[in-house]
């Protein structure tokens, strides 16, 4: 009985991990295209982790493997890869249906954008915070 339960649980978790991994991959591809990432010398992988974590906080579903959360990962992935679609207009209509409405799709895009901005702010403030002591060390005593 325990083996059957373990096998069933494993079968449910594998697709869940795949959905999240596909979303992470789509975000990583977006981060690699971002000029600000290059300008601020932020690693795309670090920014991807931050954006995925932030967007997940505002996605539907109570816990990471909630079916609603897994559907959200799939929908967000499709949203981020819209430009790569063979028929973007058709894909956009599908996204509206998948999210429930055009407003829900817009809310999801807003969630992604706000998460991106919050991550930029956090990463940049971290890097400036770590540079501040160096600047003070390099200043002349009369400049302090």
N, C-alpha and C positions, 0 to 999 in steps of 0.2 A: 504494500500500500504506500509506503514512504517513497519507494522508487518511482511509482506512478505519479505521485504528487510532485516529486522533484523534476521528473521529465516534463510534466505539464507546465510547471513554473518556468523551466528553462525555455520551453517552446514559446511561451508568452513573452519572455524578456528579450529574446534575440531580435525579433522585429522591432521592439521598442528601442533598443540600442541602435539599430540600423537607421531608424527615423531620425533620432537625435544626431547621429553621425553624419547623415546626409545634410541636415540643416547646418551643422558645424562646417562641413565642406563648402556649402554654398556661401556661408558668411566669410570663410577664409578666402574664397575666390574674390569676393567683393573687397575685402581688406587689402588683397594684393594689388588691386586696381587703384586704391585710394592714394592720391598724391600726398595728402596730409600725413599719412603713415610714413611715407618715405621722407618727407620734409622734417618731421619730428623724430625720425630715426626710432620708430616704434616697431617692434616685431609684429608681423601680421598675426602670428599664432597667439601672442599675448592679448592683442586687441580682440581677436576672435573669441577667446575664452570669456573675456569681459562682456562682449556684446551678447553672446549666447546666454550667459548667466543672467544678465539684466533683462533681456527679452523674456526669458522663461519665467521671471518673477511676475510678469503681467499677462502671461498666456492663460487660456482656460485650463481648468484641471487643478485638482488640489495637490497632487503629488506627482513626481516625475514620470511614473508609469501609468498614470490615469489615461484611459482611452481618449479623453478629450484633449489632453496634452499631446499625445502621440499624433492625433489628427492635426493639431495646431502646428507641430513640427513639420509635417508633410505640407501643410498649406503655406507656411512661411517659406519653406524651401522652394515651392512652386512660385511664390511671389518674387523671391530673389532671382530666380532664373527665368523670369518672364521675357527678358530681352533676348534670351537664347532660343526662345520658342520658335518653331517653324511658322506658327500662325498666332502672333501675339494677341490679336483681337479676340480670337476664339478662346485662348488661354485666359485672357482677362475676364471674359464672361464666365468661364469655368470657376475662376477664383471668386468672383462675386457669389456664385452659387455655393461654392465650398465654404466660404466664410459666413454665408447666410444673407448678406446684403452688401451693397456698395459701401455703406457706412461702416460695417464691420471690417471690410477689407481696408478702408481708409484708417480705421482705428489700429489695425495690425501694422500698417505701414508707419503710422505715427509712433507706435510702440518701438518698432525697429529703429526709427530715426532718433527718437529721444534716447534710447539705449546707447546708440552710437555717440551722440553728443555727450552724454554723461560719462561714457568711457574715455572719450578724448579729454574731457575736463579732469577726470581722475588721474589718468596717465600723465598728462602734462603737469599737473600740480605735484605729482610724485617726483617727476624728473626735476622740476624746479626746486622742490624741497631738498633733494639730494645735492643739487648744485650750490645752494645758498651757503653752506659752510665753506665750500671751496672758495667762493668769491670773497668771503670775509677773511680767509687766510691770506689771500693774495693782495688785499688792500693794505695800503700804508696806514700806520697808526693815525695820522692826521686826517685820513679820509673817513675813518669810522665815526 
